[in-house]
Amino acid sequence: MAIAGSLVNKTRQPASGGTLPTHGALFVGLLIGTILLVGALTFIPALALGPVAEHLSLR
């Protein structure tokens, strides 16, 4: 509640040259790219270690 209260009291800053608009194609592309990258990094270790584990279980 204290964090919410401090956020309510803050003043809004106007958009400047360094602000990334969230309604453009660049934002959508970066968001989708980030989601795909995190998803790939989640599954790549399992895909890479699967054949190794299978080879070791055959012995």
PDB file of N, CA, C and O in Angstrom:
ATOM      1  N   MET A   1       0.820  -1.182   0.000  1.00  0.00           N
ATOM      2  CA  MET A   1       0.000   0.000   0.000  1.00  0.00           C
ATOM      3  C   MET A   1       0.869   1.254   0.000  1.00  0.00           C
ATOM      4  O   MET A   1       0.511   2.268  -0.599  1.00  0.00           O
ATOM      5  N   ALA A   2       2.000   1.177   0.668  1.00  0.00           N
ATOM      6  CA  ALA A   2       2.877   2.342   0.710  1.00  0.00           C
ATOM      7  C   ALA A   2       3.454   2.627  -0.673  1.00  0.00           C
ATOM      8  O   ALA A   2       3.580   3.785  -1.071  1.00  0.00           O
ATOM      9  N   ILE A   3       3.801   1.574  -1.401  1.00  0.00           N
ATOM     10  CA  ILE A   3       4.334   1.770  -2.754  1.00  0.00           C
ATOM     11  C   ILE A   3       3.264   2.362  -3.660  1.00  0.00           C
ATOM     12  O   ILE A   3       3.540   3.271  -4.442  1.00  0.00           O
ATOM     13  N   ALA A   4       2.036   1.843  -3.553  1.00  0.00           N
ATOM     14  CA  ALA A   4       0.944   2.375  -4.371  1.00  0.00           C
ATOM     15  C   ALA A   4       0.685   3.842  -4.033  1.00  0.00           C
ATOM     16  O   ALA A   4       0.436   4.658  -4.921  1.00  0.00           O
ATOM     17  N   GLY A   5       0.747   4.164  -2.757  1.00  0.00           N
ATOM     18  CA  GLY A   5       0.525   5.555  -2.354  1.00  0.00           C
ATOM     19  C   GLY A   5       1.604   6.483  -2.882  1.00  0.00           C
ATOM     20  O   GLY A   5       1.322   7.610  -3.289  1.00  0.00           O
ATOM     21  N   SER A   6       2.839   6.005  -2.875  1.00  0.00           N
ATOM     22  CA  SER A   6       3.920   6.864  -3.395  1.00  0.00           C
ATOM     23  C   SER A   6       3.823   7.017  -4.903  1.00  0.00           C
ATOM     24  O   SER A   6       4.196   8.061  -5.440  1.00  0.00           O
ATOM     25  N   LEU A   7       3.329   5.998  -5.598  1.00  0.00           N
ATOM     26  CA  LEU A   7       3.162   6.107  -7.051  1.00  0.00           C
ATOM     27  C   LEU A   7       2.027   7.059  -7.413  1.00  0.00           C
ATOM     28  O   LEU A   7       2.093   7.749  -8.430  1.00  0.00           O
ATOM     29  N   VAL A   8       0.998   7.096  -6.593  1.00  0.00           N
ATOM     30  CA  VAL A   8      -0.126   7.997  -6.861  1.00  0.00           C
ATOM     31  C   VAL A   8       0.323   9.444  -6.745  1.00  0.00           C
ATOM     32  O   VAL A   8      -0.140  10.297  -7.503  1.00  0.00           O
ATOM     33  N   ASN A   9       1.212   9.733  -5.814  1.00  0.00           N
ATOM     34  CA  ASN A   9       1.644  11.113  -5.577  1.00  0.00           C
ATOM     35  C   ASN A   9       2.660  11.606  -6.599  1.00  0.00           C
ATOM     36  O   ASN A   9       2.943  12.803  -6.641  1.00  0.00           O
ATOM     37  N   LYS A  10       3.209  10.734  -7.414  1.00  0.00           N
ATOM     38  CA  LYS A  10       4.200  11.166  -8.402  1.00  0.00           C
ATOM     39  C   LYS A  10       3.528  11.938  -9.529  1.00  0.00           C
ATOM     40  O   LYS A  10       2.379  11.681  -9.890  1.00  0.00           O
ATOM     41  N   THR A  11       4.278  12.888 -10.074  1.00  0.00           N
ATOM     42  CA  THR A  11       3.757  13.631 -11.219  1.00  0.00           C
ATOM     43  C   THR A  11       4.156  12.913 -12.511  1.00  0.00           C
ATOM     44  O   THR A  11       5.212  12.284 -12.584  1.00  0.00           O
ATOM     45  N   ARG A  12       3.304  13.015 -13.514  1.00  0.00           N
ATOM     46  CA  ARG A  12       3.584  12.382 -14.805  1.00  0.00           C
ATOM     47  C   ARG A  12       4.601  13.198 -15.568  1.00  0.00           C
ATOM     48  O   ARG A  12       4.534  14.427 -15.605  1.00  0.00           O
ATOM     49  N   GLN A  13       5.544  12.503 -16.177  1.00  0.00           N
ATOM     50  CA  GLN A  13       6.561  13.164 -16.984  1.00  0.00           C
ATOM     51  C   GLN A  13       6.105  13.166 -18.438  1.00  0.00           C
ATOM     52  O   GLN A  13       5.582  12.159 -18.915  1.00  0.00           O
ATOM     53  N   PRO A  14       6.289  14.260 -19.146  1.00  0.00           N
ATOM     54  CA  PRO A  14       5.908  14.277 -20.567  1.00  0.00           C
ATOM     55  C   PRO A  14       6.854  13.392 -21.376  1.00  0.00           C
ATOM     56  O   PRO A  14       8.010  13.192 -21.003  1.00  0.00           O
ATOM     57  N   ALA A  15       6.348  12.873 -22.477  1.00  0.00           N
ATOM     58  CA  ALA A  15       7.153  12.034 -23.359  1.00  0.00           C
ATOM     59  C   ALA A  15       8.271  12.870 -23.962  1.00  0.00           C
ATOM     60  O   ALA A  15       8.072  14.018 -24.360  1.00  0.00           O
ATOM     61  N   SER A  16       9.454  12.264 -24.020  1.00  0.00           N
ATOM     62  CA  SER A  16      10.593  12.971 -24.589  1.00  0.00           C
ATOM     63  C   SER A  16      11.135  12.169 -25.768  1.00  0.00           C
ATOM     64  O   SER A  16      10.513  11.204 -26.212  1.00  0.00           O
ATOM     65  N   GLY A  17      12.275  12.569 -26.258  1.00  0.00           N
ATOM     66  CA  GLY A  17      12.871  11.896 -27.409  1.00  0.00           C
ATOM     67  C   GLY A  17      13.306  10.464 -27.106  1.00  0.00           C
ATOM     68  O   GLY A  17      13.405   9.648 -28.022  1.00  0.00           O
ATOM     69  N   GLY A  18      13.564  10.146 -25.848  1.00  0.00           N
ATOM     70  CA  GLY A  18      14.014   8.816 -25.479  1.00  0.00           C
ATOM     71  C   GLY A  18      12.900   7.881 -25.059  1.00  0.00           C
ATOM     72  O   GLY A  18      13.163   6.759 -24.627  1.00  0.00           O
ATOM     73  N   THR A  19      11.663   8.322 -25.180  1.00  0.00           N
ATOM     74  CA  THR A  19      10.525   7.508 -24.766  1.00  0.00           C
ATOM     75  C   THR A  19      10.131   6.534 -25.875  1.00  0.00           C
ATOM     76  O   THR A  19       9.970   6.935 -27.028  1.00  0.00           O
ATOM     77  N   LEU A  20       9.978   5.262 -25.527  1.00  0.00           N
ATOM     78  CA  LEU A  20       9.543   4.252 -26.489  1.00  0.00           C
ATOM     79  C   LEU A  20       8.017   4.186 -26.467  1.00  0.00           C
ATOM     80  O   LEU A  20       7.437   3.769 -25.465  1.00  0.00           O
ATOM     81  N   PRO A  21       7.361   4.588 -27.547  1.00  0.00           N
ATOM     82  CA  PRO A  21       5.897   4.515 -27.554  1.00  0.00           C
ATOM     83  C   PRO A  21       5.424   3.068 -27.577  1.00  0.00           C
ATOM     84  O   PRO A  21       5.992   2.230 -28.277  1.00  0.00           O
ATOM     85  N   THR A  22       4.385   2.785 -26.808  1.00  0.00           N
ATOM     86  CA  THR A  22       3.881   1.417 -26.702  1.00  0.00           C
ATOM     87  C   THR A  22       2.783   1.126 -27.719  1.00  0.00           C
ATOM     88  O   THR A  22       2.177   0.056 -27.660  1.00  0.00           O
ATOM     89  N   HIS A  23       2.506   2.027 -28.637  1.00  0.00           N
ATOM     90  CA  HIS A  23       1.461   1.798 -29.627  1.00  0.00           C
ATOM     91  C   HIS A  23       2.030   1.664 -31.042  1.00  0.00           C
ATOM     92  O   HIS A  23       1.289   1.762 -32.019  1.00  0.00           O
ATOM     93  N   GLY A  24       3.326   1.444 -31.153  1.00  0.00           N
ATOM     94  CA  GLY A  24       3.944   1.353 -32.470  1.00  0.00           C
ATOM     95  C   GLY A  24       4.386  -0.059 -32.805  1.00  0.00           C
ATOM     96  O   GLY A  24       4.350  -0.961 -31.967  1.00  0.00           O
ATOM     97  N   ALA A  25       4.800  -0.225 -34.039  1.00  0.00           N
ATOM     98  CA  ALA A  25       5.244  -1.531 -34.517  1.00  0.00           C
ATOM     99  C   ALA A  25       6.573  -1.934 -33.888  1.00  0.00           C
ATOM    100  O   ALA A  25       6.830  -3.123 -33.694  1.00  0.00           O
ATOM    101  N   LEU A  26       7.415  -0.964 -33.568  1.00  0.00           N
ATOM    102  CA  LEU A  26       8.701  -1.276 -32.944  1.00  0.00           C
ATOM    103  C   LEU A  26       8.496  -1.937 -31.587  1.00  0.00           C
ATOM    104  O   LEU A  26       9.157  -2.928 -31.276  1.00  0.00           O
ATOM    105  N   PHE A  27       7.599  -1.407 -30.787  1.00  0.00           N
ATOM    106  CA  PHE A  27       7.325  -1.986 -29.476  1.00  0.00           C
ATOM    107  C   PHE A  27       6.777  -3.396 -29.608  1.00  0.00           C
ATOM    108  O   PHE A  27       7.189  -4.296 -28.876  1.00  0.00           O
ATOM    109  N   VAL A  28       5.856  -3.592 -30.532  1.00  0.00           N
ATOM    110  CA  VAL A  28       5.261  -4.923 -30.737  1.00  0.00           C
ATOM    111  C   VAL A  28       6.337  -5.910 -31.182  1.00  0.00           C
ATOM    112  O   VAL A  28       6.374  -7.045 -30.707  1.00  0.00           O
ATOM    113  N   GLY A  29       7.201  -5.489 -32.080  1.00  0.00           N
ATOM    114  CA  GLY A  29       8.284  -6.367 -32.541  1.00  0.00           C
ATOM    115  C   GLY A  29       9.252  -6.725 -31.432  1.00  0.00           C
ATOM    116  O   GLY A  29       9.655  -7.881 -31.306  1.00  0.00           O
ATOM    117  N   LEU A  30       9.631  -5.742 -30.626  1.00  0.00           N
ATOM    118  CA  LEU A  30      10.532  -6.010 -29.507  1.00  0.00           C
ATOM    119  C   LEU A  30       9.883  -6.916 -28.467  1.00  0.00           C
ATOM    120  O   LEU A  30      10.546  -7.784 -27.898  1.00  0.00           O
ATOM    121  N   LEU A  31       8.607  -6.721 -28.220  1.00  0.00           N
ATOM    122  CA  LEU A  31       7.889  -7.553 -27.255  1.00  0.00           C
ATOM    123  C   LEU A  31       7.809  -8.997 -27.728  1.00  0.00           C
ATOM    124  O   LEU A  31       8.083  -9.916 -26.957  1.00  0.00           O
ATOM    125  N   ILE A  32       7.439  -9.207 -28.976  1.00  0.00           N
ATOM    126  CA  ILE A  32       7.350 -10.563 -29.527  1.00  0.00           C
ATOM    127  C   ILE A  32       8.731 -11.216 -29.572  1.00  0.00           C
ATOM    128  O   ILE A  32       8.870 -12.398 -29.258  1.00  0.00           O
ATOM    129  N   GLY A  33       9.745 -10.451 -29.961  1.00  0.00           N
ATOM    130  CA  GLY A  33      11.107 -10.975 -29.989  1.00  0.00           C
ATOM    131  C   GLY A  33      11.584 -11.394 -28.609  1.00  0.00           C
ATOM    132  O   GLY A  33      12.229 -12.433 -28.461  1.00  0.00           O
ATOM    133  N   THR A  34      11.269 -10.588 -27.592  1.00  0.00           N
ATOM    134  CA  THR A  34      11.664 -10.926 -26.229  1.00  0.00           C
ATOM    135  C   THR A  34      10.956 -12.172 -25.741  1.00  0.00           C
ATOM    136  O   THR A  34      11.574 -13.018 -25.095  1.00  0.00           O
ATOM    137  N   ILE A  35       9.670 -12.304 -26.037  1.00  0.00           N
ATOM    138  CA  ILE A  35       8.913 -13.489 -25.631  1.00  0.00           C
ATOM    139  C   ILE A  35       9.468 -14.733 -26.306  1.00  0.00           C
ATOM    140  O   ILE A  35       9.616 -15.771 -25.660  1.00  0.00           O
ATOM    141  N   LEU A  36       9.778 -14.645 -27.594  1.00  0.00           N
ATOM    142  CA  LEU A  36      10.343 -15.796 -28.303  1.00  0.00           C
ATOM    143  C   LEU A  36      11.732 -16.150 -27.781  1.00  0.00           C
ATOM    144  O   LEU A  36      12.066 -17.328 -27.651  1.00  0.00           O
ATOM    145  N   LEU A  37      12.536 -15.143 -27.484  1.00  0.00           N
ATOM    146  CA  LEU A  37      13.886 -15.402 -26.966  1.00  0.00           C
ATOM    147  C   LEU A  37      13.838 -16.069 -25.604  1.00  0.00           C
ATOM    148  O   LEU A  37      14.571 -17.028 -25.363  1.00  0.00           O
ATOM    149  N   VAL A  38      12.998 -15.587 -24.718  1.00  0.00           N
ATOM    150  CA  VAL A  38      12.887 -16.200 -23.391  1.00  0.00           C
ATOM    151  C   VAL A  38      12.333 -17.617 -23.510  1.00  0.00           C
ATOM    152  O   VAL A  38      12.788 -18.521 -22.809  1.00  0.00           O
ATOM    153  N   GLY A  39      11.361 -17.815 -24.385  1.00  0.00           N
ATOM    154  CA  GLY A  39      10.831 -19.164 -24.593  1.00  0.00           C
ATOM    155  C   GLY A  39      11.873 -20.103 -25.160  1.00  0.00           C
ATOM    156  O   GLY A  39      11.952 -21.258 -24.743  1.00  0.00           O
ATOM    157  N   ALA A  40      12.675 -19.632 -26.102  1.00  0.00           N
ATOM    158  CA  ALA A  40      13.727 -20.470 -26.683  1.00  0.00           C
ATOM    159  C   ALA A  40      14.783 -20.801 -25.642  1.00  0.00           C
ATOM    160  O   ALA A  40      15.244 -21.940 -25.573  1.00  0.00           O
ATOM    161  N   LEU A  41      15.170 -19.836 -24.839  1.00  0.00           N
ATOM    162  CA  LEU A  41      16.173 -20.088 -23.810  1.00  0.00           C
ATOM    163  C   LEU A  41      15.664 -21.029 -22.730  1.00  0.00           C
ATOM    164  O   LEU A  41      16.458 -21.641 -22.015  1.00  0.00           O
ATOM    165  N   THR A  42      14.350 -21.149 -22.606  1.00  0.00           N
ATOM    166  CA  THR A  42      13.780 -22.088 -21.650  1.00  0.00           C
ATOM    167  C   THR A  42      13.883 -23.520 -22.167  1.00  0.00           C
ATOM    168  O   THR A  42      14.161 -24.433 -21.390  1.00  0.00           O
ATOM    169  N   PHE A  43      13.663 -23.733 -23.464  1.00  0.00           N
ATOM    170  CA  PHE A  43      13.602 -25.083 -24.008  1.00  0.00           C
ATOM    171  C   PHE A  43      14.900 -25.578 -24.623  1.00  0.00           C
ATOM    172  O   PHE A  43      15.075 -26.788 -24.763  1.00  0.00           O
ATOM    173  N   ILE A  44      15.817 -24.691 -24.996  1.00  0.00           N
ATOM    174  CA  ILE A  44      17.057 -25.120 -25.657  1.00  0.00           C
ATOM    175  C   ILE A  44      17.901 -26.042 -24.776  1.00  0.00           C
ATOM    176  O   ILE A  44      18.422 -27.028 -25.296  1.00  0.00           O
ATOM    177  N   PRO A  45      18.070 -25.783 -23.472  1.00  0.00           N
ATOM    178  CA  PRO A  45      18.868 -26.723 -22.670  1.00  0.00           C
ATOM    179  C   PRO A  45      18.276 -28.131 -22.652  1.00  0.00           C
ATOM    180  O   PRO A  45      19.021 -29.109 -22.715  1.00  0.00           O
ATOM    181  N   ALA A  46      16.973 -28.248 -22.568  1.00  0.00           N
ATOM    182  CA  ALA A  46      16.352 -29.569 -22.560  1.00  0.00           C
ATOM    183  C   ALA A  46      16.518 -30.247 -23.909  1.00  0.00           C
ATOM    184  O   ALA A  46      16.749 -31.455 -23.969  1.00  0.00           O
ATOM    185  N   LEU A  47      16.403 -29.491 -24.987  1.00  0.00           N
ATOM    186  CA  LEU A  47      16.580 -30.077 -26.315  1.00  0.00           C
ATOM    187  C   LEU A  47      18.021 -30.501 -26.542  1.00  0.00           C
ATOM    188  O   LEU A  47      18.273 -31.501 -27.215  1.00  0.00           O
ATOM    189  N   ALA A  48      18.970 -29.755 -25.989  1.00  0.00           N
ATOM    190  CA  ALA A  48      20.380 -30.079 -26.178  1.00  0.00           C
ATOM    191  C   ALA A  48      20.804 -31.256 -25.311  1.00  0.00           C
ATOM    192  O   ALA A  48      21.625 -32.068 -25.738  1.00  0.00           O
ATOM    193  N   LEU A  49      20.269 -31.365 -24.117  1.00  0.00           N
ATOM    194  CA  LEU A  49      20.670 -32.428 -23.201  1.00  0.00           C
ATOM    195  C   LEU A  49      19.867 -33.708 -23.390  1.00  0.00           C
ATOM    196  O   LEU A  49      20.244 -34.749 -22.852  1.00  0.00           O
ATOM    197  N   GLY A  50      18.777 -33.658 -24.134  1.00  0.00           N
ATOM    198  CA  GLY A  50      17.963 -34.850 -24.360  1.00  0.00           C
ATOM    199  C   GLY A  50      18.733 -35.977 -25.011  1.00  0.00           C
ATOM    200  O   GLY A  50      18.714 -37.088 -24.482  1.00  0.00           O
ATOM    201  N   PRO A  51      19.409 -35.761 -26.125  1.00  0.00           N
ATOM    202  CA  PRO A  51      20.189 -36.838 -26.748  1.00  0.00           C
ATOM    203  C   PRO A  51      21.335 -37.336 -25.864  1.00  0.00           C
ATOM    204  O   PRO A  51      21.669 -38.520 -25.894  1.00  0.00           O
ATOM    205  N   VAL A  52      21.931 -36.451 -25.087  1.00  0.00           N
ATOM    206  CA  VAL A  52      23.005 -36.868 -24.196  1.00  0.00           C
ATOM    207  C   VAL A  52      22.462 -37.800 -23.116  1.00  0.00           C
ATOM    208  O   VAL A  52      23.063 -38.834 -22.825  1.00  0.00           O
ATOM    209  N   ALA A  53      21.336 -37.437 -22.526  1.00  0.00           N
ATOM    210  CA  ALA A  53      20.727 -38.274 -21.495  1.00  0.00           C
ATOM    211  C   ALA A  53      20.273 -39.602 -22.077  1.00  0.00           C
ATOM    212  O   ALA A  53      20.409 -40.638 -21.425  1.00  0.00           O
ATOM    213  N   GLU A  54      19.742 -39.593 -23.281  1.00  0.00           N
ATOM    214  CA  GLU A  54      19.322 -40.840 -23.922  1.00  0.00           C
ATOM    215  C   GLU A  54      20.512 -41.743 -24.194  1.00  0.00           C
ATOM    216  O   GLU A  54      20.426 -42.955 -23.995  1.00  0.00           O
ATOM    217  N   HIS A  55      21.618 -41.173 -24.647  1.00  0.00           N
ATOM    218  CA  HIS A  55      22.817 -41.960 -24.907  1.00  0.00           C
ATOM    219  C   HIS A  55      23.359 -42.581 -23.619  1.00  0.00           C
ATOM    220  O   HIS A  55      23.783 -43.736 -23.609  1.00  0.00           O
ATOM    221  N   LEU A  56      23.340 -41.806 -22.534  1.00  0.00           N
ATOM    222  CA  LEU A  56      23.849 -42.318 -21.272  1.00  0.00           C
ATOM    223  C   LEU A  56      22.925 -43.370 -20.672  1.00  0.00           C
ATOM    224  O   LEU A  56      23.393 -44.238 -19.935  1.00  0.00           O
ATOM    225  N   SER A  57      21.636 -43.319 -20.962  1.00  0.00           N
ATOM    226  CA  SER A  57      20.706 -44.312 -20.410  1.00  0.00           C
ATOM    227  C   SER A  57      20.760 -45.626 -21.173  1.00  0.00           C
ATOM    228  O   SER A  57      20.260 -46.631 -20.668  1.00  0.00           O
ATOM    229  N   LEU A  58      21.336 -45.665 -22.350  1.00  0.00           N
ATOM    230  CA  LEU A  58      21.430 -46.896 -23.130  1.00  0.00           C
ATOM    231  C   LEU A  58      22.514 -47.826 -22.596  1.00  0.00           C
ATOM    232  O   LEU A  58      22.482 -49.026 -22.870  1.00  0.00           O
ATOM    233  N   ARG A  59      23.436 -47.316 -21.869  1.00  0.00           N
ATOM    234  CA  ARG A  59      24.536 -48.133 -21.360  1.00  0.00           C
ATOM    235  C   ARG A  59      24.157 -48.946 -20.187  1.00  0.00           C
ATOM    236  O   ARG A  59      24.985 -49.684 -19.653  1.00  0.00           O
TER     237      ARG A  59
END
